[in-house]
Amino acid sequence: MQFFGKKKKSDGKNEKQKTNVELVGNILTKGMVSVKDIVAPSFVEVDFNYIKIDEKFYRTLFVVGYPRYVSPNWLSSLIAYDHPLYISTFIYPTESAQILKDLRRKIAEMEATIESDIKAGKVVDPTVQVSLDDALTLQAELAQGSERFFQFAFYITIPADSEKELDRYSKEVESTLGSLLIVAKKATLEMEEGFKSTLPMFSDKLKIWRNMDTTSLATMFPFSTASLTANEGVLYGVNEHDGSLVIFDRFTLENANSVILGKSGGGKSFLVKLESLRQLLMGSEMIIIDPENEYQKMCEVFGGEFVSFSISSPYKINPFELNADNPEPDELANKILNLHSLMRVIMGELTPAQDALLDRALVLTYKQKGITQDPETYKIEPPLLEDLYKVFLGYETPEAAEMATRLEKFIKGSAAGVFNQHSNFDIKNRFTVFGIRDLEENLRPVAMYIILDYIWNRVRRNQVRRLLVIDEAWYLIKHKDSAQYLHSFAKRARKYHLGLTTITQDVEDFLSIEEGRAILTNSSLQILLKQSTAAVDKITEVFHLTGGEKHFLLSTGIGEGLFFAGQAHVAIKVIASEKEMEMLSQT
């Protein structure tokens, strides 16, 4: 070969390769082979009702008839069909003036038909009457400018590996379209044009159009499902609309709170356990208030600490304890206000005079221990419930004696010792569960309130990424004061890197209370699992659900429901890996 006018020695093999490259280059240079020639199939066979390209068969359907009434995303069953489909739509805007002129003529024809039928004594054809009503409505909307008119084409190409497969898929697609009241026909003798019309080349070769107004056309767009997938976070489940994953990091939202509502047996506990497991893997700390000890085994399996509250339990919490390490400016005043709410949960409703007496007694209880507004005094050993009881007795008035009597159960009675001792433990484990099943029913709201207050002090002292789960939150919601405290907790949690998860099966009562709805609005995530018929109407009203979503919540299976994140929501199915299922089955 000649290179730059000099001869070089070369072996025959290399010389042959270089010669071939040179020949191909010369052919391309002379235009003998184009890009189309390179990418073109080996052969194309065009038949009456299919087109065969290489070894693949294709058949195109065009749509000529549509239902009268539809809802958004009504084509989802076609989009979700379990076989590849090439779907193409073409939209051509038209002049409203011309459409109005045609409509006037068409309306006059239909009115004349109806009038002639009436004069002849015939029954008016209902289809003509319905068409006339629709035309009059459309005419008014076009004249007002609230609607525009378009010509619309809708084509579907079905691929298959054999003619037999092609026939089977065609029948299935036609059946799916038929169930939607769509009339579709094969592009017989125009299969090549149909195939080209569904290629991503923006070329409408069939030109089979149907008139559509703006509203009707909007419902044709199948992509109305929200995608709730973030780049980081934990997996909550699968989007049942499009099969995508629902992944969120709660701590990247405006707040990390969530609310889970569902009837008993709907999968609430499994979802919380699964999220807790995944959050632990993400480095978050987990604290759970467990009224039924459902999370005890899980706590043991994952090396957590289970703190059981009962008459004989060694664990004690003093509700009078102050945050001495990281006090707020009004630490003592705020603590006294919280104790006001706690005492109303313990003692019931108080008159204004009793409330004033309680306030004086609480201030005196701390003062007797040497604790004042000075933060240095917060390090002094705090008083106990028994000290407040003694202060009431010391007033020697009938009203004070009555209030002391209400506290007596917790000092000398059946609940003695549960909340009348100094705190003897601290939250040091990354996974801590407070179990209160062994307390009697009417003591559980008291225990939950005291535990919440104790956790709040710990949260402020050590600010790390932490989640607090309150199961059966209706125990707190049914008391006005504890409901207000829980609402306050939800509002302030974000400042201390805390995410609050509120769970309840008593949905109707939760949403009928102002504090319950406020907690809901202060939660970035809301998860609705299977609902009872008694609660679903309230759920529908609060969440503005459609009829289909309402029916979905009534008929859904375990672990399925609606997942709300801000303004977007999707149908979700909670999923777990085999390893997760194996680990959680032990709990």
C-alpha positions as CSV (number, residue, x, y, z in Angstrom):
1,M,0.0,0.0,0.0
2,Q,1.1,3.5,-0.6
3,F,1.4,5.9,2.4
4,F,2.4,9.5,1.8
5,G,4.4,8.5,-1.3
6,K,6.6,6.0,0.5
7,K,6.4,2.2,0.2
8,K,6.3,0.3,3.4
9,K,6.7,-3.4,3.9
10,S,3.8,-5.1,5.4
11,D,2.6,-8.7,5.9
12,G,-0.3,-9.9,3.8
13,K,-2.9,-10.1,6.6
14,N,-2.6,-6.5,7.7
15,E,-2.5,-5.4,4.1
16,K,-5.8,-7.2,3.3
17,Q,-7.5,-5.7,6.4
18,K,-6.4,-2.2,5.4
19,T,-7.6,-2.7,1.8
20,N,-11.1,-3.8,3.0
21,V,-11.4,-0.7,5.2
22,E,-10.4,1.4,2.2
23,L,-13.0,-0.2,0.0
24,V,-15.8,0.3,2.5
25,G,-14.8,3.9,2.9
26,N,-14.8,4.4,-0.8
27,I,-18.3,2.9,-1.1
28,L,-19.7,5.1,1.6
29,T,-17.9,8.1,0.1
30,K,-19.5,7.5,-3.3
31,G,-23.0,7.2,-1.7
32,M,-23.6,3.5,-2.7
33,V,-24.7,2.7,0.9
34,S,-26.8,5.1,3.1
35,V,-27.6,5.0,6.8
36,K,-31.1,3.7,5.9
37,D,-29.4,0.7,4.1
38,I,-27.4,-0.1,7.2
39,V,-30.3,0.0,9.7
40,A,-33.0,-1.5,7.3
41,P,-34.4,-4.9,8.1
42,S,-33.6,-7.9,5.9
43,F,-37.1,-8.0,4.4
44,V,-40.6,-6.6,5.0
45,E,-43.7,-8.6,4.2
46,V,-47.0,-6.7,4.0
47,D,-50.2,-8.8,4.2
48,F,-53.9,-7.9,4.4
49,N,-54.0,-7.8,8.2
50,Y,-50.5,-7.8,9.4
51,I,-47.0,-6.7,8.5
52,K,-43.9,-9.0,9.0
53,I,-40.5,-7.3,9.6
54,D,-37.7,-9.9,9.7
55,E,-39.1,-12.5,12.1
56,K,-41.5,-10.2,14.0
57,F,-45.3,-9.8,13.2
58,Y,-47.2,-6.5,13.7
59,R,-50.9,-5.5,13.5
60,T,-52.3,-2.0,13.8
61,L,-55.7,-1.1,15.2
62,F,-57.4,2.3,14.8
63,V,-60.1,3.6,17.2
64,V,-63.4,4.8,15.7
65,G,-65.8,4.8,18.7
66,Y,-65.5,6.1,22.2
67,P,-67.8,5.9,25.3
68,R,-70.0,8.9,26.2
69,Y,-68.9,9.2,29.8
70,V,-65.4,8.5,31.1
71,S,-63.2,9.3,34.2
72,P,-59.6,10.4,34.3
73,N,-57.0,7.7,33.7
74,W,-59.7,5.5,32.1
75,L,-57.2,4.0,29.7
76,S,-55.0,2.7,32.5
77,S,-56.0,-0.9,31.9
78,L,-54.7,-0.6,28.3
79,I,-51.5,1.1,29.3
80,A,-50.9,-1.5,32.0
81,Y,-51.6,-4.4,29.6
82,D,-49.1,-7.2,30.1
83,H,-47.6,-7.1,26.7
84,P,-45.7,-4.4,24.7
85,L,-48.0,-2.1,22.7
86,Y,-47.0,0.8,20.5
87,I,-49.6,3.5,21.1
88,S,-49.7,6.7,19.1
89,T,-52.0,9.7,19.4
90,F,-52.3,12.7,17.0
91,I,-54.0,15.9,18.0
92,Y,-55.0,18.6,15.4
93,P,-56.5,21.9,16.6
94,T,-59.4,23.2,14.6
95,E,-61.0,26.6,14.2
96,S,-63.9,27.1,16.6
97,A,-65.8,29.3,14.1
98,Q,-66.0,26.5,11.5
99,I,-67.0,24.0,14.2
100,L,-69.8,26.3,15.4
101,K,-71.0,26.6,11.9
102,D,-71.1,22.8,11.4
103,L,-72.7,22.4,14.8
104,R,-75.5,24.8,13.9
105,R,-76.3,22.8,10.8
106,K,-76.1,19.5,12.7
107,I,-78.4,20.9,15.5
108,A,-80.9,22.1,12.9
109,E,-80.9,18.7,11.3
110,M,-81.5,16.8,14.6
111,E,-84.2,19.3,15.7
112,A,-85.9,18.8,12.3
113,T,-85.7,15.0,12.7
114,I,-87.3,15.2,16.2
115,E,-90.0,17.6,15.1
116,S,-91.0,15.4,12.1
117,D,-91.1,12.3,14.3
118,I,-93.4,14.1,16.8
119,K,-95.7,15.4,13.9
120,A,-95.9,11.8,12.5
121,G,-96.8,10.5,15.9
122,K,-93.6,8.5,16.2
123,V,-91.6,7.9,19.4
124,V,-88.6,10.2,19.4
125,D,-85.3,8.3,18.9
126,P,-83.5,8.6,22.3
127,T,-80.1,8.5,20.6
128,V,-81.0,11.6,18.5
129,Q,-82.3,13.4,21.6
130,V,-79.1,12.6,23.6
131,S,-76.9,13.7,20.6
132,L,-78.9,17.0,20.4
133,D,-78.4,17.7,24.1
134,D,-74.7,17.1,23.8
135,A,-74.4,19.3,20.8
136,L,-76.2,22.1,22.5
137,T,-74.0,21.9,25.5
138,L,-70.8,21.8,23.4
139,Q,-72.1,24.8,21.3
140,A,-72.6,26.9,24.4
141,E,-69.1,26.0,25.7
142,L,-67.4,26.7,22.4
143,A,-69.2,30.1,22.2
144,Q,-68.1,31.0,25.7
145,G,-64.5,30.0,25.0
146,S,-64.4,27.4,27.9
147,E,-63.8,24.6,25.4
148,R,-61.8,24.2,22.2
149,F,-62.2,21.6,19.4
150,F,-59.6,19.1,18.1
151,Q,-59.4,16.3,15.7
152,F,-57.9,13.2,17.4
153,A,-56.4,10.0,16.1
154,F,-55.7,7.0,18.2
155,Y,-53.6,4.0,16.9
156,I,-52.3,0.8,18.5
157,T,-49.8,-1.5,17.0
158,I,-49.4,-5.0,18.5
159,P,-46.1,-6.9,18.1
160,A,-45.8,-10.7,18.3
161,D,-43.3,-13.5,17.5
162,S,-45.8,-15.5,15.4
163,E,-49.0,-15.1,13.6
164,K,-50.8,-17.3,16.1
165,E,-49.5,-15.1,19.0
166,L,-50.5,-12.0,17.1
167,D,-54.1,-13.2,16.7
168,R,-54.3,-14.1,20.4
169,Y,-52.9,-10.7,21.6
170,S,-55.2,-8.9,19.1
171,K,-58.3,-10.6,20.6
172,E,-57.1,-9.7,24.1
173,V,-56.5,-6.1,23.2
174,E,-59.8,-5.8,21.4
175,S,-61.5,-7.3,24.5
176,T,-59.8,-4.8,26.8
177,L,-60.9,-2.0,24.5
178,G,-64.4,-3.4,24.4
179,S,-64.6,-3.4,28.2
180,L,-63.9,0.3,28.0
181,L,-66.6,0.7,25.4
182,I,-64.0,1.6,22.7
183,V,-64.7,0.4,19.2
184,A,-61.4,-0.5,17.4
185,K,-60.9,-1.9,13.9
186,K,-57.9,-3.5,12.1
187,A,-56.2,-1.4,9.5
188,T,-56.9,-3.9,6.8
189,L,-54.9,-3.3,3.6
190,E,-53.2,-0.4,5.3
191,M,-50.9,-2.2,7.7
192,E,-47.8,-0.5,6.4
193,E,-49.3,2.9,6.9
194,G,-50.6,1.8,10.4
195,F,-47.1,0.6,11.4
196,K,-45.5,3.8,10.3
197,S,-48.1,5.9,12.2
198,T,-47.1,4.3,15.5
199,L,-43.3,4.7,14.9
200,P,-41.8,7.7,16.8
201,M,-41.6,9.7,13.6
202,F,-44.6,12.0,14.1
203,S,-46.2,10.9,10.9
204,D,-49.9,10.1,10.7
205,K,-50.2,7.9,7.6
206,L,-53.7,6.6,8.4
207,K,-55.5,9.9,9.0
208,I,-58.5,8.4,10.7
209,W,-59.7,11.2,13.0
210,R,-62.5,11.8,15.5
211,N,-63.7,15.2,16.8
212,M,-62.9,15.9,20.5
213,D,-63.4,18.8,22.8
214,T,-60.8,19.9,25.4
215,T,-62.3,18.1,28.4
216,S,-62.8,14.8,26.5
217,L,-59.2,15.0,25.1
218,A,-57.8,15.6,28.6
219,T,-59.1,12.2,29.8
220,M,-57.3,10.4,27.0
221,F,-53.9,11.1,28.6
222,P,-53.0,8.0,30.6
223,F,-50.2,9.4,32.7
224,S,-52.2,10.7,35.6
225,T,-50.6,8.6,38.3
226,A,-48.2,10.4,40.6
227,S,-44.6,9.0,41.0
228,L,-43.5,9.1,44.6
229,T,-39.9,7.9,44.2
230,A,-37.1,9.9,45.8
231,N,-33.4,9.4,45.3
232,E,-32.9,8.3,49.0
233,G,-34.8,7.0,51.9
234,V,-36.6,3.8,52.8
235,L,-38.9,1.7,50.6
236,Y,-42.5,1.8,51.7
237,G,-44.0,-0.4,48.9
238,V,-44.9,-0.6,45.2
239,N,-47.0,1.9,43.3
240,E,-50.0,-0.2,42.2
241,H,-50.7,2.3,39.3
242,D,-47.4,1.9,37.4
243,G,-45.3,-0.6,39.3
244,S,-42.7,2.0,40.4
245,L,-41.2,2.0,43.9
246,V,-42.5,4.3,46.6
247,I,-39.3,5.5,48.3
248,F,-39.0,8.4,50.8
249,D,-36.7,9.9,53.3
250,R,-39.1,11.5,55.8
251,F,-36.4,13.8,57.1
252,T,-36.1,15.6,53.7
253,L,-39.7,16.7,53.9
254,E,-41.1,19.8,55.6
255,N,-41.6,17.6,58.6
256,A,-40.9,13.9,59.4
257,N,-44.3,13.1,60.8
258,S,-46.6,10.5,59.5
259,V,-50.1,9.2,60.3
260,I,-51.3,5.6,59.6
261,L,-55.0,5.0,59.7
262,G,-56.7,1.6,59.2
263,K,-59.0,-1.0,60.6
264,S,-57.8,-3.9,62.8
265,G,-56.1,-6.5,60.6
266,G,-55.3,-4.1,57.8
267,G,-51.5,-4.4,58.1
268,K,-50.6,-1.4,60.2
269,S,-48.3,-3.2,62.6
270,F,-46.5,-5.0,59.8
271,L,-45.9,-1.7,58.0
272,V,-44.5,-0.1,61.1
273,K,-42.3,-3.0,61.9
274,L,-41.0,-3.0,58.4
275,E,-40.3,0.7,58.4
276,S,-38.7,0.5,61.8
277,L,-36.3,-2.2,60.5
278,R,-35.4,-0.2,57.5
279,Q,-35.0,3.0,59.5
280,L,-32.6,1.3,61.9
281,L,-30.5,0.2,58.9
282,M,-30.5,3.9,57.8
283,G,-29.0,4.9,61.1
284,S,-32.2,6.3,62.7
285,E,-33.1,5.7,66.4
286,M,-36.5,4.2,67.1
287,I,-38.7,4.7,70.1
288,I,-42.1,3.0,70.2
289,I,-45.0,3.4,72.7
290,D,-46.7,0.0,72.6
291,P,-50.1,-0.4,74.3
292,E,-50.4,-4.1,73.5
293,N,-46.7,-5.2,73.7
294,E,-46.9,-6.1,69.9
295,Y,-43.3,-5.0,69.4
296,Q,-41.7,-6.8,72.3
297,K,-40.4,-9.8,70.4
298,M,-39.1,-7.6,67.6
299,C,-37.3,-5.5,70.2
300,E,-35.7,-8.7,71.6
301,V,-34.7,-10.0,68.1
302,F,-33.0,-6.8,67.1
303,G,-31.2,-6.2,70.4
304,G,-33.4,-3.4,71.6
305,E,-34.5,-2.5,75.1
306,F,-38.1,-3.3,76.1
307,V,-39.3,-1.1,79.0
308,S,-42.4,-2.6,80.5
309,F,-44.7,-0.5,82.8
310,S,-46.8,-2.3,85.4
311,I,-47.4,-2.3,89.2
312,S,-44.4,-4.7,89.7
313,S,-42.2,-3.3,87.0
314,P,-38.7,-2.1,88.0
315,Y,-38.8,0.7,85.5
316,K,-40.0,4.1,86.9
317,I,-40.6,7.6,85.4
318,N,-41.0,10.7,87.5
319,P,-43.3,13.2,85.7
320,F,-41.9,16.1,87.8
321,E,-38.4,15.7,86.3
322,L,-36.9,18.7,84.6
323,N,-34.4,19.0,81.7
324,A,-31.4,20.3,83.6
325,D,-28.9,19.6,80.8
326,N,-30.5,21.7,78.0
327,P,-33.3,23.8,79.7
328,E,-35.6,26.1,77.8
329,P,-35.9,29.7,78.9
330,D,-39.2,28.9,80.6
331,E,-38.4,25.3,81.6
332,L,-40.1,25.3,85.0
333,A,-43.2,27.3,83.8
334,N,-43.6,24.9,80.8
335,K,-43.3,21.9,83.0
336,I,-46.0,23.2,85.4
337,L,-48.3,23.7,82.4
338,N,-47.6,20.2,81.2
339,L,-48.4,18.9,84.7
340,H,-51.6,20.8,84.6
341,S,-52.7,18.7,81.6
342,L,-51.4,15.5,83.2
343,M,-53.4,16.1,86.4
344,R,-56.5,16.7,84.4
345,V,-55.9,13.3,82.7
346,I,-55.4,11.8,86.1
347,M,-58.1,13.6,88.1
348,G,-60.7,14.4,85.4
349,E,-62.3,17.8,84.7
350,L,-61.4,20.6,87.1
351,T,-63.4,23.8,87.9
352,P,-61.6,27.1,87.5
353,A,-61.1,27.3,91.3
354,Q,-59.6,23.8,91.4
355,D,-57.3,24.7,88.4
356,A,-56.1,27.8,90.3
357,L,-55.5,25.7,93.4
358,L,-53.6,23.1,91.4
359,D,-51.3,25.8,90.0
360,R,-50.5,27.2,93.4
361,A,-49.9,23.6,94.7
362,L,-47.5,22.8,91.8
363,V,-45.4,26.0,92.3
364,L,-45.2,25.3,96.1
365,T,-44.3,21.6,95.5
366,Y,-41.2,22.7,93.5
367,K,-40.4,25.6,95.9
368,Q,-40.3,23.2,98.9
369,K,-37.6,21.3,97.1
370,G,-35.7,24.5,96.5
371,I,-36.4,24.6,92.7
372,T,-37.2,28.1,91.3
373,Q,-37.0,29.8,87.9
374,D,-33.2,29.8,88.3
375,P,-31.8,27.1,85.9
376,E,-29.1,26.2,88.5
377,T,-31.8,24.9,90.8
378,Y,-33.0,22.4,88.1
379,K,-30.1,20.1,89.1
380,I,-31.8,19.6,92.5
381,E,-33.6,16.3,93.0
382,P,-37.2,16.9,91.7
383,P,-40.3,16.4,93.7
384,L,-42.6,13.3,93.4
385,L,-46.3,13.0,93.0
386,E,-46.5,12.2,96.7
387,D,-45.1,15.7,97.4
388,L,-48.0,17.3,95.5
389,Y,-50.4,15.1,97.5
390,K,-48.9,16.3,100.8
391,V,-49.2,19.9,99.6
392,F,-52.9,19.5,99.0
393,L,-53.4,17.9,102.4
394,G,-51.4,20.8,104.0
395,Y,-53.9,23.4,102.7
396,E,-56.6,21.9,105.0
397,T,-59.5,23.0,102.8
398,P,-62.4,20.8,101.5
399,E,-61.5,21.6,97.9
400,A,-57.8,20.7,98.5
401,A,-58.8,17.5,100.4
402,E,-61.0,16.4,97.4
403,M,-58.1,16.9,95.0
404,A,-55.8,14.9,97.3
405,T,-58.4,12.2,97.4
406,R,-58.3,12.0,93.6
407,L,-54.5,11.5,93.7
408,E,-54.7,8.9,96.5
409,K,-55.0,6.0,94.1
410,F,-51.5,6.8,92.8
411,I,-50.0,7.3,96.3
412,K,-51.5,4.7,98.5
413,G,-54.0,2.8,96.3
414,S,-53.8,0.2,93.5
415,A,-51.5,2.3,91.3
416,A,-49.1,3.2,94.1
417,G,-45.5,3.2,93.0
418,V,-46.1,3.3,89.2
419,F,-45.6,7.1,88.8
420,N,-44.5,8.0,92.3
421,Q,-40.8,7.2,92.2
422,H,-37.7,8.9,90.7
423,S,-36.7,7.9,87.1
424,N,-34.3,5.0,87.2
425,F,-33.3,4.5,83.5
426,D,-32.3,6.4,80.4
427,I,-32.8,5.9,76.7
428,K,-29.4,4.6,75.5
429,N,-30.4,1.9,73.1
430,R,-31.1,2.8,69.4
431,F,-34.3,0.7,69.6
432,T,-36.4,1.3,72.7
433,V,-40.0,0.1,73.2
434,F,-42.3,1.2,76.1
435,G,-44.8,-1.5,76.8
436,I,-47.9,-0.6,78.8
437,R,-50.2,-3.6,78.2
438,D,-50.0,-4.8,81.8
439,L,-51.5,-1.5,83.1
440,E,-55.2,-1.4,83.6
441,E,-57.2,0.4,80.8
442,N,-57.8,3.7,82.5
443,L,-54.1,4.0,83.5
444,R,-52.8,3.7,79.9
445,P,-53.5,7.3,78.9
446,V,-51.7,8.5,82.0
447,A,-48.7,6.3,81.2
448,M,-48.6,7.3,77.6
449,Y,-48.7,11.0,78.6
450,I,-45.9,10.6,81.1
451,I,-43.8,8.6,78.7
452,L,-44.2,11.2,76.0
453,D,-43.1,13.9,78.4
454,Y,-40.1,11.8,79.5
455,I,-39.2,11.2,75.8
456,W,-39.5,14.9,75.0
457,N,-36.9,15.8,77.7
458,R,-34.5,13.2,76.2
459,V,-35.1,14.4,72.6
460,R,-34.2,17.9,73.6
461,R,-31.1,16.8,75.5
462,N,-29.7,14.7,72.6
463,Q,-30.7,15.8,69.2
464,V,-30.2,12.9,66.7
465,R,-32.2,11.5,63.8
466,R,-35.0,9.8,65.7
467,L,-38.5,8.3,65.1
468,L,-41.2,8.0,67.7
469,V,-44.1,5.6,67.0
470,I,-47.3,6.0,69.1
471,D,-49.5,3.0,68.5
472,E,-53.2,3.2,69.3
473,A,-53.0,7.0,69.6
474,W,-56.8,7.2,70.3
475,Y,-55.9,6.5,74.0
476,L,-54.4,10.0,74.0
477,I,-56.8,11.6,71.6
478,K,-59.9,10.8,73.6
479,H,-58.7,13.1,76.4
480,K,-58.7,16.8,75.5
481,D,-55.6,17.7,77.4
482,S,-53.5,14.7,76.2
483,A,-54.8,15.3,72.7
484,Q,-53.5,18.9,72.8
485,Y,-50.2,17.8,74.2
486,L,-49.8,15.2,71.3
487,H,-50.7,18.0,68.8
488,S,-48.0,20.3,70.4
489,F,-45.6,17.4,70.2
490,A,-46.2,16.9,66.5
491,K,-45.7,20.7,65.8
492,R,-42.4,20.9,67.7
493,A,-40.8,17.6,66.7
494,R,-39.2,18.9,63.5
495,K,-37.0,21.3,65.4
496,Y,-35.3,18.4,67.3
497,H,-34.8,16.0,64.3
498,L,-37.7,13.9,65.5
499,G,-40.3,12.2,63.3
500,L,-43.7,11.3,64.9
501,T,-45.7,8.3,63.6
502,T,-49.2,8.3,64.9
503,I,-51.2,5.0,64.4
504,T,-54.9,4.4,65.2
505,Q,-57.7,2.0,64.2
506,D,-60.3,4.2,65.8
507,V,-60.3,6.4,62.7
508,E,-63.8,8.0,63.0
509,D,-63.1,9.3,66.5
510,F,-59.6,10.4,65.6
511,L,-60.8,12.5,62.7
512,S,-63.8,13.9,64.4
513,I,-61.6,15.6,67.1
514,E,-60.0,19.0,66.2
515,E,-56.6,17.9,67.6
516,G,-56.7,14.7,65.6
517,R,-57.3,16.6,62.3
518,A,-54.5,19.1,63.3
519,I,-52.1,16.2,63.8
520,L,-53.0,14.9,60.4
521,T,-52.3,18.3,58.8
522,N,-49.0,18.5,60.6
523,S,-47.9,15.2,59.0
524,S,-46.1,15.2,55.7
525,L,-47.0,11.5,55.1
526,Q,-50.4,9.9,55.5
527,I,-51.1,6.2,54.9
528,L,-54.6,4.9,54.6
529,L,-54.9,1.1,54.8
530,K,-58.1,-1.0,54.7
531,Q,-61.0,0.9,56.2
532,S,-64.3,-0.1,57.8
533,T,-67.6,1.0,56.3
534,A,-68.3,3.1,59.4
535,A,-65.1,5.1,58.9
536,V,-64.7,5.3,55.2
537,D,-67.2,8.2,54.7
538,K,-65.3,10.4,57.2
539,I,-62.0,9.4,55.5
540,T,-63.5,10.3,52.1
541,E,-64.6,13.7,53.4
542,V,-61.3,14.6,55.0
543,F,-59.0,13.4,52.2
544,H,-61.4,14.3,49.3
545,L,-61.3,10.8,47.9
546,T,-63.0,9.8,44.6
547,G,-65.6,7.1,44.5
548,G,-63.0,4.7,43.1
549,E,-60.6,5.4,45.9
550,K,-63.3,5.0,48.5
551,H,-64.2,1.6,47.1
552,F,-60.5,0.7,46.9
553,L,-60.1,1.3,50.7
554,L,-63.1,-0.9,51.4
555,S,-62.1,-3.8,49.2
556,T,-58.3,-3.7,49.4
557,G,-56.2,-6.5,50.8
558,I,-53.9,-6.6,53.8
559,G,-50.9,-4.2,53.4
560,E,-52.6,-2.3,50.6
561,G,-53.9,1.3,50.7
562,L,-53.3,4.9,49.7
563,F,-50.0,6.7,50.3
564,F,-50.2,10.5,50.6
565,A,-47.1,12.7,50.3
566,G,-48.1,16.4,50.1
567,Q,-50.6,16.9,47.3
568,A,-49.7,13.6,45.5
569,H,-51.0,10.2,46.4
570,V,-50.9,6.7,44.9
571,A,-52.2,3.3,45.6
572,I,-49.5,1.3,47.4
573,K,-48.8,-2.3,48.2
574,V,-46.4,-2.9,51.1
575,I,-43.7,-5.4,50.2
576,A,-40.9,-7.1,52.1
577,S,-38.0,-9.2,51.0
578,E,-37.7,-12.9,51.9
579,K,-35.1,-12.0,54.5
580,E,-37.2,-9.3,56.0
581,M,-40.3,-11.6,56.1
582,E,-38.2,-14.2,57.8
583,M,-36.9,-11.8,60.4
584,L,-40.3,-10.2,61.1
585,S,-42.1,-13.6,61.2
586,Q,-40.1,-14.2,64.4
587,T,-41.7,-11.2,66.0
